[in-house]
């Protein structure tokens, strides 16, 4: 298999002074990308983590530049660093983040908002500032960092909420990016970084240190960032040389004869009954499932467009197709 190189490509990796971001930046640079290594400016007297990574890349013949702009407040300036230095921008890897473990009821509002804003607000700001240049690239690539934390953990409400928001944002960006050649995907990584210090169990921590090196995650990230990779609108759990697609899914619909609280109380066991789940890929698809469940003849009515039928945009028609429901009125 031919080596996947990034010659002629320009990437921004946020939060890349250490940990996963550093690993992503190094792997892209090793394969020919020109990389903007973004990390916060160091405190007075401290060494710049971003500058250290840039020095490491340059010592090995790569091309990189350090950037210390805030992803929340100065995303436009961060993107300008790439444009002013290299004349283009092709890849965004949103990795910057902080973590804090405090129960929701005890969390200081400022601290809670800071965690949420760095993860989600920073991702939004960088994507917004980069979008026109990614579209100009013709093969723009966005890789956002979500987390299994979006599924919920005690003490991590800000972090989990931000990661869930990133998951939803990525799917929307992927849909909007199709018309301009931008792909957008999310990763839910597990790796041995400073954030792993929150793990207290020594057995678990040892396993993370042994098997979950950041380079395993970076390999998947680099694949998604490559100009020949057309994968989009996906989320991948990735760690230790393994990856799995993450999808949303719904259980079969449960119906009540009368919409009352008492009726739902009577159907509560049915709501939680074990059954095969069905993947759901978009809002439109889920809504179409609801329409078909409510009215099995909806396809025939859609076919009667112009005489009282239901008008659908292209996305809606694609959703019908994915259900095996032909807008002409035939059921697959």
N, C-alpha and C positions, 0 to 999 in steps of 0.2 A: 504494500500500500504506500502511495506517495506521501511524503512528509507534508503536513498541513502547515504552510508558511503564511506569514502576515506581511510580507514585503509590500511597501507602499500604503500600508494601513496605519491609522492613528487611533489610539485608544486612550480614554480617561478611565482610571481606576480610582474610585474614592476610598478613603480610609486605607490606603495601601502602604502606609509606613511600617505596618507590622501585620502579623497573622495571615488570614486568608487573602486580604487585599495585596499584601506584599508578594505572596505566592502567585496570585493572578498576574501581577505586573511583571514579575520575573519570567513567567512562562511565555507571555506574549512577546516580551522583548527578546527572549532567546530565539524566538521564531521569526524575528524581523520587524515586529510592530514598533512604531515610535510611540512611547508611552508617557502620558502625563501622570506622575505619581503624586496623588493628592492626599495630604494629611494636614491636620491642624498645625499651626505654627507652634514651635516649642516654647516652653516657658523660658524666661531670661536665663541665660547661662547653660541651658540644656542643648543637647545635640538634636538637630532636625532628623526625625525618623525618615521623612521623605527624601531628604538629601542623602542619607546613608544608602537608601535603596537605589537612588539614581547613580551614586558612585559605584555601587556594586554592578549595576547594569553596564555602565560605561567602561569599567575595568575589563569587562568581558566582550567589548566590542559593540555593545548595543547603544541605542539612542533613547534618551529619556530626559525629562525635565521635571523639577520639583514644583509643586504648587501648594500653597498654604491657605487657600480661600475656604471659607465656611460653605458647606453644601447647602445650608439653609439660607444664609443672608447674602452670599456672593456667588451663586451658581453661574451667573452671567460672566463674571470675571474669571471663574474657573474654565469655562468653555472658551473664553477669549484667550486664555493661556495656550490652549491647543491650536486655535486658529492663528494666533500671532506667531507661534513657534513653528508650526508645521503646515499651515495653510489649509487644513481640512480636519474633519472629525468623522470617524466611521464606527467607533465602538464605544459604548458606555457600559461600564460595570459598576453598578451601585452597591457598594459594600460597606460604606461608613455606618457606624453604629456605636451605641453605648448600651450598657445593661445595668439595671438596678433592681434589686429584689426587696420590695416592700408591699405588704398587704394593702389593697385598694383603700380601705377605710383609714389607714394610717399614713398614706402617701401624701407628701407635700405637693400641692398643686403645681408649683413651679418645677419641681423635679420630675413629676409625672409627665408634664407637658414637654419637658426637655427630652426625655427618652423617646416619646412619640414623635416629636418634631424632627429629631435627628434622623430616625429611621424612615418615617413616611414623608415628612415635609422635605427632607433632603433629597429623597428619591424623586419626588414630584418636581422640585425646583431644578434639579440637574436634567431630568428628562425634558422639561419644558424649554430650558435654555439650549439644549443640544438638538432638539427636534428638527429645526430647519436645516442644520448641517448634516444630520443623519439622512434626511430625505434627499439632500443634494448628493450624498454619497452614492445613492442607488442601491446600496447594500448595507444600510444602517443596521446595527445590532445593539439591542438593549438586553442586558442580563441583570435582573433585580434580585436582591437577596431577601427572600422571605425566611420562614422558619417553621419547624413543627410547633414552635411556641404559639402559633396562631390557633392551634387546637385547644389551648388553655393550660395554664399552670398557675398554681397558687403563688401569689406574690409577684407575678409578672404581667399584670393587666396592661400596663403601658406598652411593654415590649410585644406582648401577644396581639394587642389591638393593632399596633403599627404593622406587624408582620402580616396580619390578615388583610389589612388595607392594601399592602403592597401586592399581595396575591390578586386581589380584585383589580387594582390599577393595571397590573401587567396584562391581564386578559383584555382589558379595554384598549390598552395601547397596541396590543397585537392586532386587534380587529381594525383599528384606525390606521395602523401602519401598513397594512397589506397594499393599499393603493399607491404607496410611495416607496415600496421596497424595504420597509423597516420591519425586522422581526423583533419580537419581545418575548422573553421567557423568564421564568423565575426558578431559583434554586432554593432548596431547603437543606442547607449543609450541616454536617456534623464534623468537626475537626478539632484537633488539638491546638488551641490558641489561648490567649490570655483569658478569654471568656470561659474556658474550661475550668478555671480556678474556682468557679462556684460549685463544682462537683466535690462533695465532701468524702464520699465513699472511696477509700484507697484502691479497692479492687477495680471499680469502674474507672477511676482516674488512670490507673495503670493500663487498662485496656485501650482507653482513648489515646494515651501517649504512644502505645505500641502500634495500633492499627489505623488511627485516624489522622494521618499526616495531611496538612493542607494541600499538598500537591495532588492528592487524589481528587479533591474537589476542583482544583484548577484545570485539570485535564478535561473534565466535562465542560467547564466554563469556556475554555479555549475552543473546544469543538463547536459550541453554540455560537461563539463570536466570529467564527470563520465565515468568509464571504460565500463559500460554497455550501454552507449549511443552511437549508431553507426551513428548518423546524421553527415553528412559532406557536404562540398561545399554549405553551406547555409549562408544567411545573415538575421539577424533579427533586426527589429526596436523594441526596448523594453523600456518600461517606465511604472511606476504606476501599476504594476501587469498585464500589457497587452503586447502582442508581436504580430508581424506580419512578415511573410516572405517578404523579398524584392527581386524582380527579375527584370532583364533587359527585355525589350520588344521592339518589332518593329511593326510599322504600315505596312499595306499591301504595296507591291511593286508598284511603279508608273513607267511606262515605257514611254520613248520617242521614236519616230520613227527615229530620227536622233540626235546623240549626239552633240548638239550645245548649246551655252548659250541661244540662242533665244528659242530653244525648251523647255529648262527647265523653262525659264520665262513664257512660255505659260502653263506649267504644275504646276506652283507654288501653285495654289489653290488646286489641287489634292493632292499635297504633304502634305498639312496641313489639309486636310479634316478629319473630325471625323470618326473614324472607330474602329472596334474591334482590339485590339493589341494582339500579340502573344508572350508569354514568350520565352526568349532565354537563354540557360543555359551554352553555351560554344562558343568559337571561331569557332570550327569545325561545330557546329550546324548552326551558322549564315552563314558560308561559304557554307554549303550544301544547305541551303535555296536559296542562290544566284545561285548555280549551277542548282538546280531543276527549278528555275524561268527562267533561260537562256535556259535550255534544258530539257524539260519534259521527254525525253527519256533517261536521263542519267542512270537510273537504268538498262535498257536493255543493255546499252553499258558497264556498270560495269560487268554485267553477262558474257560479252564476253571477260573477262580478259584473256590475253594470245594471243589475236588476235586484239590488238589495243584498248582494253578497259582501263578504268581508275583504277589504282592500289590505294587501300585505306589501311591505317593501321587499327588496331582494333578500334581506336577512330572514324575514319571516318565511319566504318561499323555500329557502334553503333548509330551514328548520323543519318544514313540513316534509321535505324530501328525506331528511335524516330519520323521520319517524316512519318512513314507508308509506306516507300519505301523499299521493299525487294531487297537485292542485286541480288537475282535470277532473277529479272526482273518483279516480281509481285508488284502491287501497293495495299497497304492496304486501 
